[in-house]
């Protein structure tokens, strides 16, 4: 064997897609809002001449999360408030009745 050339793991299109995904993730807020818009002067509710505003709706109940947190509270009550929960987690699954 005279020489070998390693084949790249990703092609240009795959690299572009991963880069685009990273940019979208970095610029998306916790509510799915586009952060460059949500943090701009145009979104400031104190600015009376704004092209848009963000309006809060809710509250809403995430019943899966409520059930999980209720289970944790019940476990703590049974085990004692000083119970060490490090490393423990509770999973929620959907069941049809």
QUISULBEL-V987901 format. One record per pair of residues at least 4 apart in sequence whose ideal C-beta (glycine too) atoms are under 7 Angstrom apart, sorted by the first residue. I is the first residue (numbers start at 0). GAP is how many residues later the second one is. Records with the same first field share a line. If there is no record, write none. Layout:
I = GAP, GAP
//
This chain:
9 = 4, 5
11 = 4
12 = 4
13 = 4
14 = 4
15 = 4
16 = 4
17 = 4
18 = 4
19 = 4
20 = 4
21 = 4
22 = 4
23 = 4
26 = 7, 8, 9
27 = 4, 6, 7
28 = 4, 6, 9
32 = 4, 5, 21
33 = 4
34 = 4
35 = 4
36 = 6
37 = 5, 16
40 = 6
41 = 8, 9, 10
42 = 7, 9, 11
43 = 6
44 = 8
60 = 5
61 = 4
62 = 4
63 = 4, 28
64 = 4
65 = 4
66 = 4, 25
67 = 4, 22, 24
68 = 4
69 = 4
70 = 4, 19
71 = 4, 18
72 = 4
73 = 4
74 = 4
75 = 5, 7
78 = 4
//
